[in-house]
């Protein structure tokens, strides 16, 4: 597992807009997916409350989603919430909560 040191960026492959639509080459623990699902749900809820998420943080999250190809550039707060919600449901599918992939 790569170590992340303060002030240094992790070397992560497949995170850019050219990331494949195919499944990831490695699986992860169910508890990791459950934690990410919960984190995304909290973030989505906080984004629904005006001012609850600082604009700088929301902008960084938006940029990450844009670079990953999960959000079109220039999206608004509603678009970001929908992108987070979509990712959340795809992770729930990966965890086995749904029999079919979400649309």
GUPA-177234 format. One line per field, with one value per atom (N, C-alpha, C, O): x, y, z; residue number from 1; atom name. Coordinates in steps of 0.05 Angstrom, whole numbers, plus 32768, in hexadecimal, padded with zeros to 4 digits. Layout:
N
X = (X, ...)
Y = (Y, ...)
Z = (Z, ...)
nr = (NUM, ...)
atom = (CA, ...)
***
This chain:
103
X = (8011, 8000, 8012, 8025, 800C, 801D, 801A, 8004, 802F, 802F, 802C, 8039, 801B, 8017, 8024, 801C, 8036, 8044, 8038, 8031, 8036, 802C, 803C, 8054, 802D, 803A, 8041, 804C, 803D, 8043, 802A, 8019, 8027, 8010, 8014, 802A, 7FFF, 8001, 8002, 7FF6, 8011, 8012, 7FFB, 7FFD, 7FE5, 7FCD, 7FC7, 7FC6, 7FC4, 7FBE, 7FA0, 7F91, 7F98, 7F7C, 7F69, 7F51, 7F73, 7F62, 7F5A, 7F48, 7F68, 7F62, 7F49, 7F3C, 7F43, 7F2C, 7F2E, 7F19, 7F46, 7F49, 7F45, 7F49, 7F3C, 7F38, 7F23, 7F10, 7F28, 7F17, 7EFC, 7EF9, 7EE9, 7ECE, 7ECD, 7EB9, 7EE3, 7EE4, 7EE8, 7EF1, 7EE1, 7EE5, 7F03, 7F15, 7F07, 7F22, 7F30, 7F23, 7F4A, 7F58, 7F5A, 7F60, 7F55, 7F57, 7F3D, 7F31, 7F35, 7F1E, 7F27, 7F3F, 7F14, 7F1A, 7F08, 7EF5, 7F0E, 7EFE, 7EE2, 7EDF, 7ECE, 7EB3, 7EB2, 7EA3, 7EC1, 7EC0, 7ECB, 7EC2, 7EDE, 7EE8, 7ED2, 7ECE, 7EC4, 7EAE, 7E98, 7E8D, 7E92, 7E7D, 7E85, 7E74, 7E9F, 7EA8, 7EA6, 7E9D, 7EAE, 7EAC, 7E8F, 7E88, 7E7D, 7E60, 7E56, 7E48, 7E5D, 7E54, 7E60, 7E52, 7E79, 7E86, 7E79, 7E74, 7E73, 7E66, 7E4A, 7E41, 7E3C, 7E21, 7E22, 7E11, 7E35, 7E38, 7E3F, 7E33, 7E51, 7E59, 7E42, 7E3D, 7E34, 7E1C, 7E08, 7DFD, 7E03, 7DF0, 7DFA, 7DEA, 7E13, 7E1E, 7E1E, 7E1A, 7E21, 7E20, 7E04, 7E00, 7DF0, 7DD4, 7DCE, 7DBB, 7DDE, 7DDB, 7DED, 7E05, 7DE0, 7DF0, 7E05, 7DFE, 7E1E, 7E33, 7E40, 7E53, 7E35, 7E3F, 7E5A, 7E6B, 7E60, 7E7A, 7E87, 7E7D, 7E9F, 7EAC, 7EB0, 7EB5, 7EAD, 7EAE, 7EC9, 7ECA, 7EDF, 7EF9, 7EFA, 7F04, 7EEE, 7EED, 7EDB, 7EE2, 7EC3, 7EB1, 7EBE, 7EBA, 7ECE, 7EDC, 7EF1, 7EF4, 7EFF, 7F13, 7F05, 7F0F, 7EEF, 7EE0, 7ED6, 7ED8, 7ECB, 7EC1, 7ED8, 7ED4, 7EEF, 7F06, 7F0E, 7F14, 7F0E, 7F15, 7F01, 7F09, 7EE7, 7ED3, 7ED5, 7ED1, 7EDC, 7EDF, 7EF7, 7EF5, 7F0E, 7F25, 7F20, 7F2C, 7F0F, 7F09, 7EF4, 7EED, 7EE9, 7ED4, 7EB9, 7EA7, 7EB5, 7E9B, 7E89, 7E71, 7E94, 7E85, 7E8F, 7EA7, 7E7C, 7E84, 7E8F, 7E85, 7EA3, 7EAF, 7E99, 7E87, 7E9B, 7E88, 7E6D, 7E5B, 7E6C, 7E53, 7E4D, 7E60, 7E34, 7E2C, 7E2A, 7E31, 7E21, 7E20, 7E0D, 7E13, 7DF7, 7DE5, 7DF2, 7DED, 7E01, 7E0F, 7E24, 7E27, 7E31, 7E45, 7E37, 7E40, 7E20, 7E11, 7E08, 7E0A, 7DFF, 7DF6, 7E0E, 7E0B, 7E25, 7E3D, 7E45, 7E4C, 7E44, 7E4A, 7E36, 7E3E, 7E1D, 7E08, 7E0C, 7E09, 7E12, 7E17, 7E2E, 7E2C, 7E44, 7E5B, 7E53, 7E5B, 7E44, 7E3B, 7E2B, 7E30, 7E19, 7E09, 7E1A, 7E15, 7E2E, 7E40, 7E50, 7E55, 7E58, 7E67, 7E54, 7E5D, 7E3B, 7E28, 7E24, 7E21, 7E24, 7E22, 7E3B, 7E38, 7E52, 7E6B, 7E6A, 7E76, 7E5D, 7E5C, 7E47, 7E47, 7E36, 7E23, 7E07, 7DF6, 7E02, 7DE7, 7DD2, 7DBA, 7DDB, 7DC9, 7DCF, 7DE6, 7DBA, 7DC0, 7DC9, 7DD6, 7DC3, 7DCB, 7DD9, 7DD4, 7DEC, 7DF9, 7DE5, 7DD2, 7DE8, 7DD6, 7DDA, 7DEF, 7DC6, 7DC7, 7DCD, 7DCF)
Y = (7FE8, 8000, 8019, 801A, 802C, 8044, 8054, 8056, 8060, 8072, 808E, 8096, 809D, 80B9, 80CA, 80C7, 80DA, 80EC, 8108, 8110, 8116, 8132, 8142, 8141, 8151, 8162, 8154, 8161, 813A, 812C, 811F, 8115, 811F, 8113, 80F5, 80ED, 80E6, 80C9, 80C3, 80D2, 80AF, 80A6, 8093, 807B, 809E, 808E, 808D, 80A2, 8075, 8072, 8070, 8069, 8077, 8074, 8089, 8084, 809F, 80B3, 80C9, 80D9, 80CC, 80E2, 80DD, 80C8, 80F0, 80EE, 80D7, 80CF, 80CC, 80B5, 809A, 8085, 809B, 8082, 8071, 807B, 8058, 8045, 8041, 8046, 803A, 8033, 8016, 800D, 8007, 7FEB, 7FEA, 7FFD, 7FD3, 7FD1, 7FD4, 7FD0, 7FDC, 7FE0, 7FC5, 7FB0, 7FC4, 7FAB, 7F9E, 7F86, 7FAC, 7FA1, 7FA7, 7FBC, 7F95, 7F9A, 7FA6, 7FA8, 7FAF, 7FB9, 7FAD, 7F9F, 7FB2, 7FA6, 7FB3, 7FCB, 7FA4, 7FAE, 7FC5, 7FD9, 7FC4, 7FDA, 7FF4, 800A, 7FF2, 800A, 8016, 802F, 8005, 800F, 801B, 8031, 800E, 8018, 8034, 8046, 8037, 8051, 8066, 807D, 8060, 8073, 807A, 8092, 8067, 806C, 807F, 8092, 807A, 808C, 80A8, 80BC, 80AA, 80C3, 80D3, 80EB, 80C6, 80D3, 80DD, 80F2, 80CC, 80D4, 80ED, 80FF, 80EE, 8106, 811E, 8133, 811B, 8131, 813B, 8153, 8128, 8130, 8140, 8154, 8136, 8144, 8160, 8172, 8162, 817C, 8190, 81A8, 8185, 8197, 81A1, 81B5, 8194, 819D, 81B4, 81C3, 81B8, 81CE, 81E5, 81E2, 81FB, 8211, 821B, 8222, 821B, 8225, 8210, 8217, 81F8, 81E4, 81DA, 81D2, 81DA, 81D2, 81EA, 81F7, 81F1, 8209, 8207, 81F1, 821D, 821E, 8213, 8206, 8219, 820F, 81F0, 81E4, 81E4, 81C7, 81BC, 81A9, 81C8, 81BF, 81C1, 81B0, 81D6, 81D9, 81C4, 81BA, 81BD, 81A7, 818C, 817D, 8187, 816E, 816F, 815B, 8185, 8188, 8183, 8175, 818E, 818A, 816D, 8163, 815F, 8143, 8132, 8121, 8138, 812A, 8130, 811F, 8149, 8151, 8141, 8136, 8141, 8133, 8115, 8108, 810A, 80ED, 80E7, 80D0, 80FC, 80F9, 80F3, 80E8, 80F9, 80F4, 810C, 810B, 8123, 813C, 814D, 8150, 8157, 8169, 8183, 818D, 818E, 81A7, 81BD, 81BE, 81CE, 81E4, 81DC, 81EC, 81C4, 81BC, 81CC, 81D7, 81CE, 81DE, 81CB, 81B3, 81D6, 81C7, 81AF, 8199, 81B2, 819B, 8185, 816E, 818D, 8179, 816A, 8152, 8178, 816B, 8157, 8141, 8160, 814D, 8135, 811E, 8138, 8121, 810F, 80F6, 811A, 810A, 80FA, 80E3, 8107, 80F9, 80E3, 80CD, 80E9, 80D5, 80BD, 80A6, 80C3, 80AD, 809B, 8083, 80A8, 8098, 8088, 8070, 8093, 8085, 806C, 8056, 806E, 8057, 8042, 802B, 804B, 8038, 8028, 8010, 8036, 8028, 8015, 7FFF, 801D, 800B, 7FF1, 7FDB, 7FF5, 7FDE, 7FCC, 7FB3, 7FD8, 7FC9, 7FBA, 7FA5, 7FC6, 7FB9, 7FA2, 7F92, 7FA1, 7F8C, 7F93, 7F82, 7FAD, 7FB6, 7FB5, 7FB4, 7FB7, 7FB6, 7F9F, 7F98, 7F92, 7F7C, 7F85, 7F75, 7F9E, 7FA8, 7FC3, 7FD1, 7FCA, 7FE4, 7FFB, 7FF9, 8010, 8027, 8035, 8033, 8042, 8051, 806E, 807D)
Z = (8000, 8000, 8000, 8010, 7FEE, 7FEE, 8007, 8012, 8010, 8027, 801E, 800A, 802B, 8024, 803A, 8051, 8032, 8045, 8043, 802D, 805A, 8059, 8044, 8043, 8034, 8021, 8007, 7FF4, 8005, 7FEC, 7FE1, 7FF1, 7FC7, 7FBB, 7FB7, 7FB1, 7FBB, 7FB7, 7F99, 7F89, 7F91, 7F75, 7F71, 7F76, 7F66, 7F62, 7F44, 7F37, 7F39, 7F1D, 7F18, 7F2A, 7F00, 7EF9, 7F05, 7F06, 7F0F, 7F1C, 7F09, 7F10, 7EF3, 7EE1, 7ED0, 7ED2, 7EBF, 7EAE, 7E9A, 7E8F, 7E96, 7E84, 7E92, 7E86, 7EAB, 7EBA, 7EAB, 7EA1, 7EAB, 7E9D, 7EAA, 7EC2, 7E9B, 7EA5, 7EAF, 7EBA, 7EAB, 7EB4, 7ED2, 7EDE, 7EDE, 7EFB, 7F02, 7EF2, 7F1B, 7F25, 7F26, 7F2A, 7F23, 7F23, 7F3E, 7F40, 7F54, 7F6F, 7F7E, 7F7A, 7F8F, 7F9F, 7FBA, 7FBF, 7FCA, 7FE4, 7FF9, 7FF2, 8011, 8027, 8028, 8022, 8030, 8032, 8045, 8041, 805B, 806F, 8063, 806A, 8050, 8042, 8031, 8031, 8022, 8012, 8023, 801D, 803A, 804C, 8057, 8059, 805E, 8068, 8053, 8058, 803A, 8024, 801E, 8019, 801F, 801A, 802F, 8029, 8048, 805E, 805B, 805F, 8054, 8050, 803A, 803D, 8024, 800D, 8015, 800C, 8024, 802D, 803E, 803B, 8051, 8062, 8051, 8054, 803F, 802E, 801D, 801A, 8011, 8000, 8011, 8008, 8029, 803B, 8042, 8043, 8048, 804F, 8038, 803C, 8020, 8008, 8003, 7FF6, 800F, 800C, 801E, 801A, 8033, 8046, 803C, 803D, 8034, 8029, 803D, 8054, 8034, 8045, 8058, 8065, 8059, 806C, 8063, 8074, 8049, 803F, 8033, 8021, 803E, 8033, 8015, 800A, 8007, 7FEA, 7FE0, 7FCB, 7FEE, 7FE6, 7FE6, 7FD3, 7FFB, 7FFC, 7FE7, 7FD9, 7FE3, 7FCE, 7FB3, 7FA2, 7FAF, 7F95, 7F91, 7F7A, 7FA6, 7FA3, 7F9D, 7F8D, 7FAA, 7FA5, 7F88, 7F7A, 7F80, 7F65, 7F51, 7F3D, 7F56, 7F44, 7F42, 7F2D, 7F59, 7F59, 7F49, 7F39, 7F4C, 7F3D, 7F1F, 7F0E, 7F18, 7EFC, 7EF0, 7EDA, 7EFE, 7EF4, 7EF1, 7EE0, 7F02, 7F01, 7EEB, 7EE6, 7EDF, 7ECA, 7ED6, 7EC8, 7EEF, 7EFC, 7EFD, 7F04, 7EF4, 7EF4, 7EDD, 7ED9, 7ECD, 7EB7, 7EC2, 7ED6, 7EB5, 7EBE, 7EBF, 7EAE, 7ED3, 7ED6, 7EE3, 7EE3, 7EEE, 7EFC, 7F14, 7F21, 7F1B, 7F33, 7F4B, 7F4A, 7F62, 7F7B, 7F78, 7F83, 7F69, 7F65, 7F55, 7F5A, 7F40, 7F30, 7F41, 7F3E, 7F53, 7F65, 7F78, 7F7C, 7F83, 7F95, 7F86, 7F90, 7F6D, 7F5D, 7F57, 7F56, 7F51, 7F4B, 7F64, 7F62, 7F7B, 7F94, 7F99, 7FA1, 7F95, 7F99, 7F86, 7F8E, 7F6D, 7F5A, 7F62, 7F60, 7F6B, 7F74, 7F8C, 7F8F, 7F9E, 7FB6, 7FAE, 7FB9, 7F9B, 7F93, 7F84, 7F86, 7F75, 7F68, 7F7C, 7F79, 7F92, 7FA7, 7FB6, 7FBE, 7FB9, 7FC6, 7FB5, 7FBF, 7F9B, 7F89, 7F8D, 7F8E, 7F8E, 7F91, 7FAC, 7FAE, 7FC0, 7FDA, 7FDA, 7FED, 7FC6, 7FC4, 7FCD, 7FD0, 7FD1, 7FDA, 7FC4, 7FC9, 7FAB, 7F94, 7F82, 7F7F, 7F77, 7F64, 7F49, 7F3B, 7F41, 7F27, 7F2A, 7F3D, 7F18, 7F1A, 7F18, 7F09, 7F28, 7F26, 7F0B, 7EFE, 7F02, 7EE8, 7EED, 7ED9)
nr = (1, 1, 1, 1, 2, 2, 2, 2, 3, 3, 3, 3, 4, 4, 4, 4, 5, 5, 5, 5, 6, 6, 6, 6, 7, 7, 7, 7, 8, 8, 8, 8, 9, 9, 9, 9, 10, 10, 10, 10, 11, 11, 11, 11, 12, 12, 12, 12, 13, 13, 13, 13, 14, 14, 14, 14, 15, 15, 15, 15, 16, 16, 16, 16, 17, 17, 17, 17, 18, 18, 18, 18, 19, 19, 19, 19, 20, 20, 20, 20, 21, 21, 21, 21, 22, 22, 22, 22, 23, 23, 23, 23, 24, 24, 24, 24, 25, 25, 25, 25, 26, 26, 26, 26, 27, 27, 27, 27, 28, 28, 28, 28, 29, 29, 29, 29, 30, 30, 30, 30, 31, 31, 31, 31, 32, 32, 32, 32, 33, 33, 33, 33, 34, 34, 34, 34, 35, 35, 35, 35, 36, 36, 36, 36, 37, 37, 37, 37, 38, 38, 38, 38, 39, 39, 39, 39, 40, 40, 40, 40, 41, 41, 41, 41, 42, 42, 42, 42, 43, 43, 43, 43, 44, 44, 44, 44, 45, 45, 45, 45, 46, 46, 46, 46, 47, 47, 47, 47, 48, 48, 48, 48, 49, 49, 49, 49, 50, 50, 50, 50, 51, 51, 51, 51, 52, 52, 52, 52, 53, 53, 53, 53, 54, 54, 54, 54, 55, 55, 55, 55, 56, 56, 56, 56, 57, 57, 57, 57, 58, 58, 58, 58, 59, 59, 59, 59, 60, 60, 60, 60, 61, 61, 61, 61, 62, 62, 62, 62, 63, 63, 63, 63, 64, 64, 64, 64, 65, 65, 65, 65, 66, 66, 66, 66, 67, 67, 67, 67, 68, 68, 68, 68, 69, 69, 69, 69, 70, 70, 70, 70, 71, 71, 71, 71, 72, 72, 72, 72, 73, 73, 73, 73, 74, 74, 74, 74, 75, 75, 75, 75, 76, 76, 76, 76, 77, 77, 77, 77, 78, 78, 78, 78, 79, 79, 79, 79, 80, 80, 80, 80, 81, 81, 81, 81, 82, 82, 82, 82, 83, 83, 83, 83, 84, 84, 84, 84, 85, 85, 85, 85, 86, 86, 86, 86, 87, 87, 87, 87, 88, 88, 88, 88, 89, 89, 89, 89, 90, 90, 90, 90, 91, 91, 91, 91, 92, 92, 92, 92, 93, 93, 93, 93, 94, 94, 94, 94, 95, 95, 95, 95, 96, 96, 96, 96, 97, 97, 97, 97, 98, 98, 98, 98, 99, 99, 99, 99, 100, 100, 100, 100, 101, 101, 101, 101, 102, 102, 102, 102, 103, 103, 103, 103)
atom = (N, CA, C, O, N, CA, C, O, N, CA, C, O, N, CA, C, O, N, CA, C, O, N, CA, C, O, N, CA, C, O, N, CA, C, O, N, CA, C, O, N, CA, C, O, N, CA, C, O, N, CA, C, O, N, CA, C, O, N, CA, C, O, N, CA, C, O, N, CA, C, O, N, CA, C, O, N, CA, C, O, N, CA, C, O, N, CA, C, O, N, CA, C, O, N, CA, C, O, N, CA, C, O, N, CA, C, O, N, CA, C, O, N, CA, C, O, N, CA, C, O, N, CA, C, O, N, CA, C, O, N, CA, C, O, N, CA, C, O, N, CA, C, O, N, CA, C, O, N, CA, C, O, N, CA, C, O, N, CA, C, O, N, CA, C, O, N, CA, C, O, N, CA, C, O, N, CA, C, O, N, CA, C, O, N, CA, C, O, N, CA, C, O, N, CA, C, O, N, CA, C, O, N, CA, C, O, N, CA, C, O, N, CA, C, O, N, CA, C, O, N, CA, C, O, N, CA, C, O, N, CA, C, O, N, CA, C, O, N, CA, C, O, N, CA, C, O, N, CA, C, O, N, CA, C, O, N, CA, C, O, N, CA, C, O, N, CA, C, O, N, CA, C, O, N, CA, C, O, N, CA, C, O, N, CA, C, O, N, CA, C, O, N, CA, C, O, N, CA, C, O, N, CA, C, O, N, CA, C, O, N, CA, C, O, N, CA, C, O, N, CA, C, O, N, CA, C, O, N, CA, C, O, N, CA, C, O, N, CA, C, O, N, CA, C, O, N, CA, C, O, N, CA, C, O, N, CA, C, O, N, CA, C, O, N, CA, C, O, N, CA, C, O, N, CA, C, O, N, CA, C, O, N, CA, C, O, N, CA, C, O, N, CA, C, O, N, CA, C, O, N, CA, C, O, N, CA, C, O, N, CA, C, O, N, CA, C, O, N, CA, C, O, N, CA, C, O, N, CA, C, O, N, CA, C, O, N, CA, C, O, N, CA, C, O, N, CA, C, O, N, CA, C, O, N, CA, C, O, N, CA, C, O)
***
